Amino acid sequence: MISRDEYERVISTFIVELNHILLHTR
């Protein structure tokens, strides 16, 4: 089972990567 800190870190990393992809797509 994942701890809450790990979960939040993964989510923030995912959001950052998603933002990069969206910026490059534009």
N, CA, C and O atoms as a Maestro MAE file, in Angstrom:
{
 s_m_m2io_version
 :::
 2.0.0
}

f_m_ct {
 s_m_title
 :::
 protein
 m_atom[104] {
  # First column is atom index #
  i_m_mmod_type
  r_m_x_coord
  r_m_y_coord
  r_m_z_coord
  i_m_residue_number
  s_m_chain_name
  s_m_pdb_residue_name
  s_m_pdb_atom_name
  i_m_atomic_number
  :::
  1 25 0.845 -1.201 0.000 1 A "MET " " N  " 7
  2 3 0.000 0.000 0.000 1 A "MET " " CA " 6
  3 2 0.880 1.250 0.000 1 A "MET " " C  " 6
  4 15 1.927 1.283 0.646 1 A "MET " " O  " 8
  5 25 0.451 2.259 -0.718 2 A "ILE " " N  " 7
  6 3 1.251 3.480 -0.849 2 A "ILE " " CA " 6
  7 2 0.935 4.440 0.288 2 A "ILE " " C  " 6
  8 15 -0.216 4.568 0.706 2 A "ILE " " O  " 8
  9 25 1.957 5.103 0.779 3 A "SER " " N  " 7
  10 3 1.723 6.116 1.809 3 A "SER " " CA " 6
  11 2 1.208 7.397 1.170 3 A "SER " " C  " 6
  12 15 1.340 7.602 -0.036 3 A "SER " " O  " 8
  13 25 0.624 8.245 1.987 4 A "ARG " " N  " 7
  14 3 0.018 9.465 1.448 4 A "ARG " " CA " 6
  15 2 1.073 10.384 0.835 4 A "ARG " " C  " 6
  16 15 0.826 10.993 -0.206 4 A "ARG " " O  " 8
  17 25 2.236 10.492 1.460 5 A "ASP " " N  " 7
  18 3 3.288 11.371 0.921 5 A "ASP " " CA " 6
  19 2 3.726 10.903 -0.464 5 A "ASP " " C  " 6
  20 15 3.892 11.706 -1.382 5 A "ASP " " O  " 8
  21 25 3.909 9.604 -0.596 6 A "GLU " " N  " 7
  22 3 4.295 9.055 -1.905 6 A "GLU " " CA " 6
  23 2 3.221 9.351 -2.943 6 A "GLU " " C  " 6
  24 15 3.519 9.739 -4.073 6 A "GLU " " O  " 8
  25 25 1.975 9.164 -2.544 7 A "TYR " " N  " 7
  26 3 0.858 9.403 -3.461 7 A "TYR " " CA " 6
  27 2 0.858 10.850 -3.942 7 A "TYR " " C  " 6
  28 15 0.739 11.107 -5.140 7 A "TYR " " O  " 8
  29 25 0.990 11.786 -3.021 8 A "GLU " " N  " 7
  30 3 0.978 13.207 -3.398 8 A "GLU " " CA " 6
  31 2 2.168 13.560 -4.276 8 A "GLU " " C  " 6
  32 15 2.047 14.369 -5.196 8 A "GLU " " O  " 8
  33 25 3.321 12.955 -3.994 9 A "ARG " " N  " 7
  34 3 4.508 13.230 -4.808 9 A "ARG " " CA " 6
  35 2 4.298 12.727 -6.232 9 A "ARG " " C  " 6
  36 15 4.658 13.411 -7.190 9 A "ARG " " O  " 8
  37 25 3.728 11.557 -6.375 10 A "VAL " " N  " 7
  38 3 3.462 11.000 -7.708 10 A "VAL " " CA " 6
  39 2 2.464 11.883 -8.457 10 A "VAL " " C  " 6
  40 15 2.628 12.142 -9.649 10 A "VAL " " O  " 8
  41 25 1.439 12.337 -7.757 11 A "ILE " " N  " 7
  42 3 0.432 13.195 -8.387 11 A "ILE " " CA " 6
  43 2 1.062 14.496 -8.861 11 A "ILE " " C  " 6
  44 15 0.821 14.920 -9.991 11 A "ILE " " O  " 8
  45 25 1.858 15.130 -8.024 12 A "SER " " N  " 7
  46 3 2.485 16.399 -8.421 12 A "SER " " CA " 6
  47 2 3.427 16.192 -9.600 12 A "SER " " C  " 6
  48 15 3.467 17.017 -10.513 12 A "SER " " O  " 8
  49 25 4.183 15.101 -9.591 13 A "THR " " N  " 7
  50 3 5.081 14.813 -10.713 13 A "THR " " CA " 6
  51 2 4.283 14.608 -11.993 13 A "THR " " C  " 6
  52 15 4.656 15.097 -13.059 13 A "THR " " O  " 8
  53 25 3.181 13.877 -11.872 14 A "PHE " " N  " 7
  54 3 2.330 13.626 -13.035 14 A "PHE " " CA " 6
  55 2 1.784 14.938 -13.601 14 A "PHE " " C  " 6
  56 15 1.750 15.131 -14.816 14 A "PHE " " O  " 8
  57 25 1.358 15.835 -12.714 15 A "ILE " " N  " 7
  58 3 0.812 17.124 -13.158 15 A "ILE " " CA " 6
  59 2 1.888 17.943 -13.856 15 A "ILE " " C  " 6
  60 15 1.615 18.575 -14.877 15 A "ILE " " O  " 8
  61 25 3.087 17.943 -13.331 16 A "VAL " " N  " 7
  62 3 4.184 18.697 -13.953 16 A "VAL " " CA " 6
  63 2 4.461 18.154 -15.355 16 A "VAL " " C  " 6
  64 15 4.609 18.921 -16.306 16 A "VAL " " O  " 8
  65 25 4.530 16.839 -15.474 17 A "GLU " " N  " 7
  66 3 4.767 16.228 -16.790 17 A "GLU " " CA " 6
  67 2 3.631 16.560 -17.749 17 A "GLU " " C  " 6
  68 15 3.865 16.851 -18.922 17 A "GLU " " O  " 8
  69 25 2.416 16.517 -17.251 18 A "LEU " " N  " 7
  70 3 1.261 16.826 -18.091 18 A "LEU " " CA " 6
  71 2 1.332 18.267 -18.574 18 A "LEU " " C  " 6
  72 15 1.022 18.549 -19.732 18 A "LEU " " O  " 8
  73 25 1.731 19.170 -17.706 19 A "ASN " " N  " 7
  74 3 1.861 20.577 -18.090 19 A "ASN " " CA " 6
  75 2 2.904 20.741 -19.183 19 A "ASN " " C  " 6
  76 15 2.698 21.506 -20.125 19 A "ASN " " O  " 8
  77 25 4.022 20.033 -19.069 20 A "HIS " " N  " 7
  78 3 5.055 20.120 -20.103 20 A "HIS " " CA " 6
  79 2 4.509 19.640 -21.443 20 A "HIS " " C  " 6
  80 15 4.744 20.262 -22.478 20 A "HIS " " O  " 8
  81 25 3.786 18.537 -21.413 21 A "ILE " " N  " 7
  82 3 3.225 17.986 -22.654 21 A "ILE " " CA " 6
  83 2 2.246 18.975 -23.275 21 A "ILE " " C  " 6
  84 15 2.276 19.205 -24.484 21 A "ILE " " O  " 8
  85 25 1.388 19.554 -22.461 22 A "LEU " " N  " 7
  86 3 0.411 20.514 -22.981 22 A "LEU " " CA " 6
  87 2 1.105 21.735 -23.557 22 A "LEU " " C  " 6
  88 15 0.695 22.246 -24.599 22 A "LEU " " O  " 8
  89 25 2.143 22.204 -22.898 23 A "LEU " " N  " 7
  90 3 2.864 23.379 -23.395 23 A "LEU " " CA " 6
  91 2 3.517 23.074 -24.736 23 A "LEU " " C  " 6
  92 15 3.504 23.911 -25.638 23 A "LEU " " O  " 8
  93 25 4.084 21.884 -24.869 24 A "HIS " " N  " 7
  94 3 4.750 21.536 -26.124 24 A "HIS " " CA " 6
  95 2 3.741 21.319 -27.246 24 A "HIS " " C  " 6
  96 15 4.037 21.567 -28.415 24 A "HIS " " O  " 8
  97 25 2.549 20.856 -26.884 25 A "THR " " N  " 7
  98 3 1.531 20.602 -27.899 25 A "THR " " CA " 6
  99 2 1.046 21.919 -28.506 25 A "THR " " C  " 6
  100 15 0.739 21.974 -29.697 25 A "THR " " O  " 8
  101 25 0.975 22.961 -27.711 26 A "ARG " " N  " 7
  102 3 0.555 24.258 -28.225 26 A "ARG " " CA " 6
  103 2 1.683 24.845 -29.051 26 A "ARG " " C  " 6
  104 15 1.548 25.945 -29.586 26 A "ARG " " O  " 8
  :::
 }
 m_bond[103] {
  # First column is bond index #
  i_m_from
  i_m_to
  i_m_order
  :::
  1 1 2 1
  2 2 3 1
  3 3 4 2
  4 3 5 1
  5 5 6 1
  6 6 7 1
  7 7 8 2
  8 7 9 1
  9 9 10 1
  10 10 11 1
  11 11 12 2
  12 11 13 1
  13 13 14 1
  14 14 15 1
  15 15 16 2
  16 15 17 1
  17 17 18 1
  18 18 19 1
  19 19 20 2
  20 19 21 1
  21 21 22 1
  22 22 23 1
  23 23 24 2
  24 23 25 1
  25 25 26 1
  26 26 27 1
  27 27 28 2
  28 27 29 1
  29 29 30 1
  30 30 31 1
  31 31 32 2
  32 31 33 1
  33 33 34 1
  34 34 35 1
  35 35 36 2
  36 35 37 1
  37 37 38 1
  38 38 39 1
  39 39 40 2
  40 39 41 1
  41 41 42 1
  42 42 43 1
  43 43 44 2
  44 43 45 1
  45 45 46 1
  46 46 47 1
  47 47 48 2
  48 47 49 1
  49 49 50 1
  50 50 51 1
  51 51 52 2
  52 51 53 1
  53 53 54 1
  54 54 55 1
  55 55 56 2
  56 55 57 1
  57 57 58 1
  58 58 59 1
  59 59 60 2
  60 59 61 1
  61 61 62 1
  62 62 63 1
  63 63 64 2
  64 63 65 1
  65 65 66 1
  66 66 67 1
  67 67 68 2
  68 67 69 1
  69 69 70 1
  70 70 71 1
  71 71 72 2
  72 71 73 1
  73 73 74 1
  74 74 75 1
  75 75 76 2
  76 75 77 1
  77 77 78 1
  78 78 79 1
  79 79 80 2
  80 79 81 1
  81 81 82 1
  82 82 83 1
  83 83 84 2
  84 83 85 1
  85 85 86 1
  86 86 87 1
  87 87 88 2
  88 87 89 1
  89 89 90 1
  90 90 91 1
  91 91 92 2
  92 91 93 1
  93 93 94 1
  94 94 95 1
  95 95 96 2
  96 95 97 1
  97 97 98 1
  98 98 99 1
  99 99 100 2
  100 99 101 1
  101 101 102 1
  102 102 103 1
  103 103 104 2
  :::
 }
}
